[in-house]
């Protein structure tokens, strides 16, 4: 089987079920952004600082593929066997955040992204996750989306923020805090 089919040459693609949509359709944007996020999670998984988290990050990538399969499927296809996204998947992220919270210093101000390339990759993943969440919410305004998808993406962006804090701590890097400039007008 060849990787190229030429079926998308006119700017359309197929959902699981066969319906063709414009590649600019909100549904395609939603699962395309989830796919982009998955690539950034892969980059995070490849960072030496995340060696102990490789399995967790792969689990997150698996869940993102699950989300992508749900977003790429027509409603009647969802009744067929698709991979599950469960409340336990969200609970795992929460458990990991709680563990990180016990080792990083208390948050006292906003943190600017950066400080180390691995941390910067994490913040990029976090912002792409937020964009994916917005795209899925936009899709939900016109089509059915399982609420757990939005909950998972919301919690994942929180986890990615905490992962950045953990990496900063483990790398011995100082968090870059936002120091707002306040002009005094006379």
C-alpha positions in Angstrom: 0.0 0.0 0.0 1.4 3.4 -1.0 1.4 6.2 1.5 0.1 8.6 -1.0 -3.4 8.2 -2.3 -3.9 11.5 -4.2 -7.4 11.6 -2.7 -6.6 14.8 -0.9 -5.2 16.7 -3.9 -8.4 18.8 -4.1 -8.3 19.9 -0.5 -10.6 17.3 1.1 -10.0 14.3 3.4 -12.2 11.4 4.6 -13.5 10.8 8.1 -13.6 7.3 9.5 -16.9 6.3 7.8 -16.1 7.8 4.4 -17.6 11.3 4.5 -15.3 13.7 2.8 -14.7 17.1 4.3 -12.6 20.2 3.5 -9.2 20.1 5.1 -10.1 23.5 6.5 -13.2 22.1 8.3 -13.3 22.6 12.1 -13.3 18.9 12.7 -10.1 18.4 10.7 -8.5 21.4 12.5 -9.4 19.8 15.8 -7.9 16.4 15.2 -5.0 17.9 13.3 -4.1 20.1 16.3 -4.3 17.0 18.5 -1.9 15.3 16.2 0.4 18.3 16.4 0.2 18.1 20.2 1.1 14.4 20.0 4.3 15.3 18.1 5.3 17.8 20.8 4.6 15.2 23.5 7.0 12.9 21.6 9.6 15.6 21.6 9.2 15.9 25.4 9.4 12.2 25.8 12.8 12.3 24.0 14.3 14.8 26.5 16.8 13.2 28.8 15.2 15.0 31.8 12.0 13.0 31.1 13.7 9.5 31.1 11.7 8.5 34.2 8.5 9.8 32.6 8.8 8.1 29.2 6.1 5.6 29.9 3.7 8.2 31.2 4.4 10.4 28.2 3.8 7.5 25.8 0.5 6.8 27.6 -0.5 10.4 27.0 0.4 10.0 23.3 -1.7 6.8 23.2 -4.6 8.8 24.7 -4.2 11.6 22.1 -4.4 9.0 19.4 -7.6 7.8 21.0 -9.0 11.4 21.0 -7.9 11.7 17.4 -9.8 8.6 16.4 -13.0 9.9 18.1 -12.7 13.3 16.4 -12.0 11.7 13.0 -15.0 9.4 13.2 -18.6 10.0 12.0 -21.2 9.7 14.7 -22.4 6.2 13.6 -18.8 5.0 13.6 -18.4 5.9 17.2 -20.9 3.2 18.1 -18.5 0.7 16.7 -15.4 -0.3 18.6 -13.1 2.7 19.2 -10.4 3.0 21.8 -11.6 4.2 25.2 -10.9 7.4 27.0 -11.7 6.9 30.7 -12.0 9.0 33.8 -9.0 7.0 35.1 -6.9 8.7 32.3 -7.8 12.1 33.8 -7.2 10.8 37.4 -3.7 9.7 36.3 -2.8 13.2 35.2 -4.2 14.6 38.4 -2.1 12.1 40.5 1.0 13.1 38.6 0.3 16.8 39.1 -0.2 16.2 42.9 3.1 14.4 43.0 5.0 17.2 41.2 3.3 19.7 43.5 5.0 18.1 46.6 8.5 18.7 45.2 8.4 22.1 43.4 8.4 25.4 45.3 5.0 27.1 45.8 3.9 29.2 42.9 4.1 32.9 43.8 3.9 34.6 40.4 3.3 34.0 36.8 6.1 32.0 35.1 7.5 33.0 31.7 8.1 30.1 29.3 11.7 29.2 28.9 14.9 28.8 30.9 16.0 25.5 29.2 15.2 23.9 25.8 13.4 21.0 27.4 11.2 23.4 29.4 10.6 25.5 26.3 9.4 22.4 24.5 7.0 21.7 27.4 5.5 25.1 27.2 5.1 24.8 23.5 3.2 21.5 24.1 1.1 23.2 26.7 0.1 26.0 24.4 -0.7 23.6 21.6 -2.8 21.6 24.0 -4.8 24.8 24.9 -5.2 25.4 21.1 -6.4 21.8 20.6 -8.9 22.3 23.5 -10.2 25.5 21.9 -10.5 23.7 18.5 -12.5 20.8 20.1 -14.8 23.3 21.9 -15.4 25.1 18.6 -16.3 21.7 17.0 -18.6 20.9 20.0 -20.6 24.1 19.3 -21.9 22.5 16.1 -21.3 18.7 16.5 -21.4 16.1 19.2 -18.1 15.7 21.1 -17.8 13.5 24.1 -17.3 15.8 27.1 -14.4 13.6 28.4 -12.3 14.7 25.4 -12.5 18.4 26.5 -11.9 17.4 30.2 -8.8 15.4 29.2 -7.3 18.1 27.1 -8.0 20.7 29.8 -6.3 18.5 32.5 -3.4 17.7 30.1 -2.6 21.3 29.6 -2.5 21.7 33.4 -0.2 18.6 33.6 2.1 20.0 31.0 2.5 23.2 33.0 3.4 21.2 36.1 5.7 19.1 34.0 7.5 22.2 33.0 7.9 23.2 36.6 9.2 19.7 37.4 11.7 19.8 34.6 12.9 23.2 35.8 13.3 21.9 39.3 15.1 18.7 38.3 17.4 20.6 35.9 18.3 23.1 38.7 17.1 26.0 36.6 15.6 29.1 38.1 12.0 29.7 37.0 11.7 32.9 35.0 9.0 34.9 36.6 6.9 37.7 35.1 7.8 41.0 36.6 5.0 43.4 35.4 6.2 46.8 34.5 4.0 49.4 36.1 4.2 53.0 34.8 3.4 55.7 37.1 1.6 58.5 35.3 1.7 61.9 36.9 
